[in-house]
Amino acid sequence: MFEARHTMDAPTTASADNGTTGGGSGWFTPHTQPTTPPGGEQETAEGTRLAGLRPVGRTTPDAEPDPSGQPAPAWSGTPNPAPAEPSSPEHRVPPQRAAPSQAQEASPDAILIRRTMAEVAPVADKVTSYFYALLFVRHPDLRPMFPAAMDTQRDRLLKALLTAAEHVDNTPVLVDYLQNLGRGHRKYGTRAEHYPAVGECLIGALSKYAETIWTRELEAAWVRAYTTISQVMIDAAASDELRAPAWWYAEVVSHDLRTPDVAIVTVRPDQPYPFLAGQYTSLETPWWPRIWRHYSFASAPRSDGLLSFHVKAVPAGWVSNALVHRARPGDILRLGPPGGSMTVDHTTDNGLLCLGGGTGIAPIKALVEDVAEHGERRPVEVFYGARTDHDLYDIDTMLRLQQTHPWLSVRAVIDQQARVQLPDAIRRYGPWNEYDAFVSGPPGMIRSGVHALRDIGIPSERIRHDSVEELVVVGP
């Protein structure tokens, strides 16, 4: 089974051993808690060890939520449900990595956890509703950390926990995923002492809806898995707290409406914001507090410190519509930490094969600028996909970059004109044996793009993207 002690990728540090390999550590009890750096603004947990939680199987009568799955009094006054944003570019995760070898046997805990997953899959919505009902009834102090309207957020935290638990044997994917979650959760005000409450309610919800198979052995496996998961997240948050704030304030300095539903929004952070070309961040607007959406940086880091994002207003999208139709210079947004691994490896001279669809061209543009700033002349091939000419809102910028850099080639692929999908277009060119591939755009385009790239012989480890439905980087 996955253990919590690993050599982590920079800038985080190795997390502490949580005792899953011997001895046990009690109910979801973190071994370390974040410490406040000198001058830190964010409230952190007190420096005391958390008390272990009581074992959970059934809820006590006075804590039982309504059978309908609706939270108790914490829901009073909740407005109409918030319209949902699309899953991309909002839902972001590390690029896919190879799963454990088929020949490798699953650990005993992984077998038990996956058995639980299979049991509750048909009633996942009920499990989720019950989980939040337990959380808000037992720990009403946590309710303000969540948006008032919970329809978009309802399944996110639980899905993240279940996803992480399901990948207990895939250490490289799991560690990266959990570190990103731990750092990202700081902006919600998450502290170390919140993790036991979440773990308790997770076990309560699972035990209720997997009642026919639930055993002490199964419960113990989930306790060990969640203890490991929470420890990695806590350690990542603690490490991140020593070097970065939980969020940045950023003033909108320009708002360029390129089409009726696409805007380029440029902001000035209140303090330096370190990131890499190809990464993304989460944005919160003043009009919808506690509702965050992810957007890629549309340029490499700039000397003036400004950050730009390409935003497409989508039907029923609160954040995207606010950014496109309501935001104006002078408005103040909040930014979460940077994330994502769709970055250029400057230790190689491999060419870059980039597929960008819609506003997915934003991080592709940033990658091109990054190569240029490093003074490299490695070939970069960009396929810019769109349904119509109207959707090629940034083609002039890409063509100007092509005129400036002879190693760059930009090809527009318009579905309605060529009657060909973007992934199919790459098969007409190449070969791509010496190229690293980058894919950015809507989920469907990413799935088909990755499939096409593998089909032409590019190995999975050389394909980078930040949207995979199997792992959704989420927050409460």
FIVEX-981689 format. One line per field, with one value per residue (C-alpha): residue number from 1; residue in three letters; x, z, y. Coordinates in steps of 0.001 Angstrom, whole numbers, plus 500000, padded with zeros to 6 digits. Last residue first. Layout:
BEGIN
n: (NUM, ...)
res: (ala, ...)
x: (X, ...)
z: (Z, ...)
y: (Y, ...)
//
This chain:
BEGIN
n: (476, 475, 474, 473, 472, 471, 470, 469, 468, 467, 466, 465, 464, 463, 462, 461, 460, 459, 458, 457, 456, 455, 454, 453, 452, 451, 450, 449, 448, 447, 446, 445, 444, 443, 442, 441, 440, 439, 438, 437, 436, 435, 434, 433, 432, 431, 430, 429, 428, 427, 426, 425, 424, 423, 422, 421, 420, 419, 418, 417, 416, 415, 414, 413, 412, 411, 410, 409, 408, 407, 406, 405, 404, 403, 402, 401, 400, 399, 398, 397, 396, 395, 394, 393, 392, 391, 390, 389, 388, 387, 386, 385, 384, 383, 382, 381, 380, 379, 378, 377, 376, 375, 374, 373, 372, 371, 370, 369, 368, 367, 366, 365, 364, 363, 362, 361, 360, 359, 358, 357, 356, 355, 354, 353, 352, 351, 350, 349, 348, 347, 346, 345, 344, 343, 342, 341, 340, 339, 338, 337, 336, 335, 334, 333, 332, 331, 330, 329, 328, 327, 326, 325, 324, 323, 322, 321, 320, 319, 318, 317, 316, 315, 314, 313, 312, 311, 310, 309, 308, 307, 306, 305, 304, 303, 302, 301, 300, 299, 298, 297, 296, 295, 294, 293, 292, 291, 290, 289, 288, 287, 286, 285, 284, 283, 282, 281, 280, 279, 278, 277, 276, 275, 274, 273, 272, 271, 270, 269, 268, 267, 266, 265, 264, 263, 262, 261, 260, 259, 258, 257, 256, 255, 254, 253, 252, 251, 250, 249, 248, 247, 246, 245, 244, 243, 242, 241, 240, 239, 238, 237, 236, 235, 234, 233, 232, 231, 230, 229, 228, 227, 226, 225, 224, 223, 222, 221, 220, 219, 218, 217, 216, 215, 214, 213, 212, 211, 210, 209, 208, 207, 206, 205, 204, 203, 202, 201, 200, 199, 198, 197, 196, 195, 194, 193, 192, 191, 190, 189, 188, 187, 186, 185, 184, 183, 182, 181, 180, 179, 178, 177, 176, 175, 174, 173, 172, 171, 170, 169, 168, 167, 166, 165, 164, 163, 162, 161, 160, 159, 158, 157, 156, 155, 154, 153, 152, 151, 150, 149, 148, 147, 146, 145, 144, 143, 142, 141, 140, 139, 138, 137, 136, 135, 134, 133, 132, 131, 130, 129, 128, 127, 126, 125, 124, 123, 122, 121, 120, 119, 118, 117, 116, 115, 114, 113, 112, 111, 110, 109, 108, 107, 106, 105, 104, 103, 102, 101, 100, 99, 98, 97, 96, 95, 94, 93, 92, 91, 90, 89, 88, 87, 86, 85, 84, 83, 82, 81, 80, 79, 78, 77, 76, 75, 74, 73, 72, 71, 70, 69, 68, 67, 66, 65, 64, 63, 62, 61, 60, 59, 58, 57, 56, 55, 54, 53, 52, 51, 50, 49, 48, 47, 46, 45, 44, 43, 42, 41, 40, 39, 38, 37, 36, 35, 34, 33, 32, 31, 30, 29, 28, 27, 26, 25, 24, 23, 22, 21, 20, 19, 18, 17, 16, 15, 14, 13, 12, 11, 10, 9, 8, 7, 6, 5, 4, 3, 2, 1)
res: (pro, gly, val, val, val, leu, glu, glu, val, ser, asp, his, arg, ile, arg, glu, ser, pro, ile, gly, ile, asp, arg, leu, ala, his, val, gly, ser, arg, ile, met, gly, pro, pro, gly, ser, val, phe, ala, asp, tyr, glu, asn, trp, pro, gly, tyr, arg, arg, ile, ala, asp, pro, leu, gln, val, arg, ala, gln, gln, asp, ile, val, ala, arg, val, ser, leu, trp, pro, his, thr, gln, gln, leu, arg, leu, met, thr, asp, ile, asp, tyr, leu, asp, his, asp, thr, arg, ala, gly, tyr, phe, val, glu, val, pro, arg, arg, glu, gly, his, glu, ala, val, asp, glu, val, leu, ala, lys, ile, pro, ala, ile, gly, thr, gly, gly, gly, leu, cys, leu, leu, gly, asn, asp, thr, thr, his, asp, val, thr, met, ser, gly, gly, pro, pro, gly, leu, arg, leu, ile, asp, gly, pro, arg, ala, arg, his, val, leu, ala, asn, ser, val, trp, gly, ala, pro, val, ala, lys, val, his, phe, ser, leu, leu, gly, asp, ser, arg, pro, ala, ser, ala, phe, ser, tyr, his, arg, trp, ile, arg, pro, trp, trp, pro, thr, glu, leu, ser, thr, tyr, gln, gly, ala, leu, phe, pro, tyr, pro, gln, asp, pro, arg, val, thr, val, ile, ala, val, asp, pro, thr, arg, leu, asp, his, ser, val, val, glu, ala, tyr, trp, trp, ala, pro, ala, arg, leu, glu, asp, ser, ala, ala, ala, asp, ile, met, val, gln, ser, ile, thr, thr, tyr, ala, arg, val, trp, ala, ala, glu, leu, glu, arg, thr, trp, ile, thr, glu, ala, tyr, lys, ser, leu, ala, gly, ile, leu, cys, glu, gly, val, ala, pro, tyr, his, glu, ala, arg, thr, gly, tyr, lys, arg, his, gly, arg, gly, leu, asn, gln, leu, tyr, asp, val, leu, val, pro, thr, asn, asp, val, his, glu, ala, ala, thr, leu, leu, ala, lys, leu, leu, arg, asp, arg, gln, thr, asp, met, ala, ala, pro, phe, met, pro, arg, leu, asp, pro, his, arg, val, phe, leu, leu, ala, tyr, phe, tyr, ser, thr, val, lys, asp, ala, val, pro, ala, val, glu, ala, met, thr, arg, arg, ile, leu, ile, ala, asp, pro, ser, ala, glu, gln, ala, gln, ser, pro, ala, ala, arg, gln, pro, pro, val, arg, his, glu, pro, ser, ser, pro, glu, ala, pro, ala, pro, asn, pro, thr, gly, ser, trp, ala, pro, ala, pro, gln, gly, ser, pro, asp, pro, glu, ala, asp, pro, thr, thr, arg, gly, val, pro, arg, leu, gly, ala, leu, arg, thr, gly, glu, ala, thr, glu, gln, glu, gly, gly, pro, pro, thr, thr, pro, gln, thr, his, pro, thr, phe, trp, gly, ser, gly, gly, gly, thr, thr, gly, asn, asp, ala, ser, ala, thr, thr, pro, ala, asp, met, thr, his, arg, ala, glu, phe, met)
x: (485553, 488344, 488962, 491646, 489669, 491372, 489672, 488259, 491678, 492479, 495980, 497856, 501280, 502136, 505739, 505055, 502206, 504478, 504056, 503426, 500825, 498011, 499290, 498916, 495452, 494241, 495635, 493845, 490569, 490584, 491811, 489216, 486436, 487650, 487752, 491183, 494877, 497203, 501010, 503189, 506930, 508527, 511328, 509107, 506598, 506789, 505093, 502049, 498776, 498205, 498105, 494860, 492996, 493435, 491880, 488744, 488203, 485418, 487944, 485626, 483300, 486067, 488604, 492217, 494615, 498285, 501102, 504780, 507512, 511261, 511357, 510341, 509095, 506680, 505297, 504768, 502805, 500735, 499911, 498779, 496628, 495037, 493761, 489978, 490040, 486473, 484901, 486668, 484535, 484764, 488260, 491618, 495034, 497699, 501060, 504395, 507456, 510912, 513774, 515472, 516028, 516717, 515055, 512658, 511539, 510758, 508722, 506868, 505793, 504691, 502600, 500864, 500012, 498673, 496170, 495303, 493045, 490611, 489258, 491358, 495123, 497281, 501016, 503827, 507042, 510445, 512870, 515977, 516062, 516912, 514351, 511421, 508440, 505422, 502048, 502551, 499722, 499241, 499627, 498303, 494869, 494012, 491487, 489854, 489662, 487839, 489714, 489484, 486131, 484566, 480888, 480531, 483571, 484708, 481172, 480094, 483046, 482399, 478667, 478570, 474940, 475857, 479606, 481532, 484976, 487941, 491504, 493738, 496530, 498946, 500999, 504343, 505948, 508820, 506362, 506026, 505020, 501670, 498004, 497995, 495455, 492107, 490573, 487292, 486579, 483263, 483894, 482398, 480379, 480322, 483796, 485335, 487412, 490098, 492072, 495476, 497012, 500401, 501753, 504420, 505663, 504481, 505652, 503212, 504929, 502630, 499307, 498743, 498111, 495399, 494774, 491480, 491263, 487576, 485537, 481709, 480826, 484262, 487658, 486461, 489721, 489577, 492568, 494003, 491951, 493394, 494757, 494602, 496761, 495840, 497103, 500317, 503596, 506925, 506479, 502797, 503659, 505533, 502639, 500114, 502136, 502482, 498739, 497951, 500381, 498977, 495375, 495930, 497860, 495187, 492551, 494127, 494686, 491118, 489760, 491612, 490431, 486820, 487145, 488675, 485980, 483412, 481096, 479885, 476105, 476436, 478174, 475785, 475894, 479548, 480577, 478721, 480062, 483595, 483528, 482033, 484904, 487472, 486062, 486098, 489644, 490815, 489533, 492202, 494919, 493446, 491364, 490832, 489478, 492674, 494708, 492906, 495052, 498270, 496773, 495081, 498298, 500177, 497457, 497575, 501359, 501472, 498695, 500045, 503547, 502260, 499818, 498874, 496519, 494804, 491248, 491765, 492748, 489707, 487428, 488776, 488601, 485086, 484032, 485367, 483847, 480415, 478479, 480459, 478339, 475049, 476189, 474759, 475994, 479570, 481576, 483855, 480816, 479579, 482664, 481374, 478328, 480484, 478200, 475237, 477321, 479615, 476872, 474755, 477820, 478500, 474818, 474605, 477760, 476701, 473295, 474877, 477263, 474398, 475444, 479134, 478698, 479554, 482242, 483985, 483840, 485495, 488071, 488905, 489179, 491488, 493591, 493963, 495203, 497752, 497142, 499407, 501883, 501653, 499421, 502187, 501121, 499438, 501504, 501120, 498390, 499072, 498373, 494818, 492456, 488739, 487769, 489241, 487235, 484476, 481909, 480620, 477529, 474632, 474349, 471404, 468698, 469558, 470343, 468397, 468427, 470988, 472952, 469728, 470065, 471754, 469562, 470140, 466475, 466926, 467323, 470558, 471306, 473289, 470894, 470419, 474151, 475616, 476469, 479955, 482388, 485324, 485927, 488376, 491932, 492802, 494828, 498388, 498809, 500400, 497245, 496022, 496642, 495177, 496528, 498433, 502000, 504423, 506907, 505667, 502698, 503178, 501215, 500397, 502258, 501362, 497819, 495301, 492841, 491701, 494701, 498287, 498851, 501751, 503219, 503350, 500487, 502412, 501936, 505509, 506069, 505865, 508932, 509211, 507402, 509023, 510079, 508925, 508474, 510785, 508373, 507036, 503251, 502973, 501003, 500000)
z: (499184, 496660, 493502, 491365, 489413, 488692, 486285, 484271, 483093, 482400, 482741, 479726, 478905, 476511, 476698, 479403, 477308, 474443, 471080, 468491, 466105, 468071, 471307, 469874, 468499, 471856, 473662, 471223, 471501, 475278, 475210, 472640, 474694, 477856, 476274, 475530, 476106, 474789, 474915, 473110, 473412, 470003, 468608, 467117, 465693, 462012, 461235, 459384, 458183, 461480, 463239, 461458, 462992, 466481, 465367, 463879, 460157, 458118, 456759, 456866, 459765, 461849, 461544, 462011, 462226, 461745, 463525, 462923, 465216, 464590, 462482, 465474, 464821, 461996, 463988, 467031, 464844, 463609, 467184, 468092, 464965, 465748, 469136, 468528, 466346, 467499, 464880, 462124, 463156, 465204, 466427, 466696, 466816, 465898, 467087, 466012, 468001, 466688, 469139, 468626, 472269, 473631, 476960, 476377, 473071, 474621, 477351, 474833, 472956, 476230, 477128, 473742, 474420, 477846, 476180, 473149, 475431, 475047, 472033, 471223, 471582, 470353, 470789, 469414, 471022, 469698, 471922, 472943, 476504, 479859, 479210, 480082, 479175, 481474, 481553, 485208, 486828, 489706, 490702, 494099, 494445, 493048, 494440, 492320, 492774, 490278, 489153, 485455, 484709, 485448, 484549, 481160, 480720, 484318, 485707, 482928, 483634, 487371, 487252, 484347, 483374, 479682, 479188, 479139, 477690, 479659, 478406, 481312, 481721, 484593, 485156, 486961, 484850, 483864, 482580, 483474, 480330, 478893, 478876, 482390, 482573, 484302, 487221, 488893, 492477, 494240, 497821, 497189, 493967, 493059, 494389, 491884, 492774, 490442, 490511, 488858, 485784, 484547, 481005, 481627, 485194, 488277, 490914, 491941, 493364, 495587, 495160, 491882, 488732, 486468, 482752, 481448, 477847, 477079, 475118, 474865, 472530, 470942, 471836, 474895, 476247, 479979, 481426, 484863, 486985, 490479, 492092, 495696, 496327, 498173, 500884, 500997, 499821, 501117, 504574, 503991, 501090, 503377, 505823, 503003, 501539, 504992, 505591, 502195, 502702, 506173, 504971, 502371, 504755, 507447, 504761, 503600, 507103, 508160, 504945, 505528, 509155, 508029, 505665, 508363, 510845, 508280, 505782, 502971, 503296, 504846, 501863, 501869, 505611, 506092, 503270, 504699, 508232, 506996, 505035, 508013, 510278, 507637, 507133, 510862, 511178, 508369, 509854, 512580, 509966, 508629, 505575, 505121, 501602, 500102, 501937, 500069, 496996, 498734, 500058, 496774, 494806, 497267, 497041, 493254, 493079, 495730, 494136, 490608, 491617, 494317, 492320, 494988, 496949, 493742, 494881, 498058, 496085, 493873, 496854, 498612, 495508, 494742, 498289, 498037, 494640, 494863, 496400, 494922, 491861, 493671, 496914, 496794, 499871, 498923, 501474, 504269, 506090, 506749, 508745, 512067, 511630, 512421, 513244, 511212, 508403, 507981, 508323, 505680, 503495, 503581, 503151, 499983, 498606, 499430, 497885, 494675, 494558, 494730, 491884, 492779, 496441, 496109, 493466, 495571, 498640, 496751, 495546, 499151, 500171, 497286, 497928, 501584, 500673, 498228, 494522, 492803, 490298, 487000, 485511, 486222, 488221, 486170, 483777, 484277, 483221, 483445, 486787, 487316, 486400, 486552, 485454, 481971, 481540, 483638, 482472, 484973, 486899, 487658, 491348, 493153, 494294, 497498, 500802, 503609, 505819, 504674, 507931, 509647, 508490, 505313, 502632, 502066, 501887, 505000, 507043, 508913, 511899, 514536, 517457, 516608, 516569, 513197, 512371, 511887, 513254, 515550, 517893, 516649, 517937, 519674, 517622, 518620, 519722, 517869, 517281, 513720, 511424, 510862, 507716, 507778, 508110, 509505, 510475, 509101, 510844, 511431, 509684, 511662, 512136, 513032, 511718, 513592, 511209, 513896, 515635, 514436, 513601, 514824, 511517, 507893, 508222, 510820, 509339, 508215, 507765, 504437, 502339, 501274, 498790, 496181, 494660, 493948, 496999, 498224, 499850, 503289, 503263, 502300, 499404, 500000)
y: (522269, 521873, 519987, 518492, 515914, 512632, 510212, 513105, 514211, 517830, 519187, 517885, 516514, 513689, 512468, 509862, 508474, 507455, 509223, 506490, 507848, 506194, 507643, 511116, 510317, 509005, 512040, 514313, 512426, 512750, 516333, 517367, 515838, 517552, 521044, 522507, 521933, 519213, 519261, 516711, 516177, 515662, 513505, 510785, 513273, 512372, 514619, 515895, 514432, 512613, 515984, 516847, 513913, 515353, 518672, 517154, 517340, 518845, 521346, 524338, 523571, 522022, 524821, 523726, 526655, 525773, 527594, 526785, 528077, 527616, 530790, 532930, 536461, 535636, 532705, 534911, 537311, 534373, 533349, 536856, 537097, 533721, 534881, 534862, 531759, 530979, 533252, 531343, 528363, 525141, 525855, 524106, 525742, 523172, 524457, 522953, 524063, 523221, 523747, 527085, 527924, 531370, 530580, 533457, 531946, 528566, 530283, 532430, 529300, 527688, 530741, 530612, 526972, 527992, 530371, 528194, 526178, 529071, 527193, 524121, 523927, 521043, 521563, 519408, 520622, 519551, 517729, 519670, 518391, 520002, 522743, 520493, 522658, 522774, 521036, 520083, 521999, 524359, 527992, 529092, 530699, 534091, 536582, 539256, 543020, 545222, 548328, 547592, 545905, 542538, 542099, 540445, 538214, 537674, 537485, 535134, 532826, 532808, 532150, 529724, 529098, 529029, 529506, 532752, 532069, 533397, 533854, 534821, 537368, 537964, 541120, 540963, 543712, 541399, 538804, 535127, 533157, 534091, 533109, 531676, 528882, 529266, 527337, 528246, 529228, 529837, 530942, 534401, 534895, 538600, 539419, 536974, 533927, 532622, 529369, 529103, 527516, 526288, 526226, 528845, 528537, 530394, 532863, 535627, 538692, 540767, 542588, 540771, 542884, 541493, 541002, 539594, 538449, 538104, 535560, 535579, 538453, 538115, 539620, 541555, 542974, 543752, 545571, 546346, 543934, 544101, 540939, 539773, 536711, 533528, 531170, 533164, 531608, 530293, 528822, 528138, 525839, 523473, 523337, 522841, 519976, 518391, 518615, 517090, 514204, 513579, 513670, 510971, 508719, 508964, 508452, 505217, 503859, 504682, 503198, 499921, 499816, 500188, 497272, 495073, 496064, 495006, 496679, 494402, 494797, 498259, 499817, 502787, 503441, 502510, 504824, 507815, 507360, 506696, 509948, 511743, 510694, 511550, 515044, 515731, 514354, 516668, 519923, 520027, 520508, 523718, 524555, 528297, 527856, 529292, 526668, 523888, 524461, 523466, 520243, 519418, 519912, 517743, 515126, 514855, 514781, 512054, 510021, 509988, 508889, 506459, 504391, 501844, 504113, 505200, 504452, 506452, 509539, 509254, 508706, 511779, 513958, 512777, 513578, 517113, 517759, 516168, 519030, 521905, 522551, 521940, 523575, 527069, 528934, 528173, 526172, 527379, 528791, 525213, 524150, 525507, 523277, 520233, 517311, 518501, 520052, 517059, 514470, 516192, 516589, 512835, 512006, 514043, 512424, 508888, 509545, 510810, 507832, 505319, 502982, 503462, 502471, 498770, 499181, 501791, 499567, 496731, 499229, 500073, 496421, 495572, 498670, 497697, 494230, 495690, 495213, 492706, 494041, 492165, 494819, 497289, 500290, 502994, 505085, 508766, 511102, 514789, 516446, 517576, 520370, 520814, 524337, 524229, 522138, 520601, 523110, 525667, 524712, 526967, 527767, 526258, 528656, 530417, 528667, 530324, 527298, 524727, 524728, 523666, 520073, 518970, 517409, 513707, 512882, 510760, 514002, 513922, 511684, 513565, 513109, 509453, 508654, 507859, 504293, 502907, 505429, 504758, 507715, 510299, 510638, 513883, 516302, 517121, 520694, 523594, 525511, 525342, 528218, 531669, 533208, 536494, 535227, 537807, 535148, 531832, 530197, 526504, 523823, 520716, 517480, 513908, 514084, 511901, 510258, 507829, 506381, 506137, 502509, 500383, 499413, 500398, 502851, 504808, 508217, 508686, 512383, 514105, 514763, 518361, 520529, 522765, 520475, 516917, 514775, 512064, 509707, 508808, 508643, 505019, 503561, 500000)
//
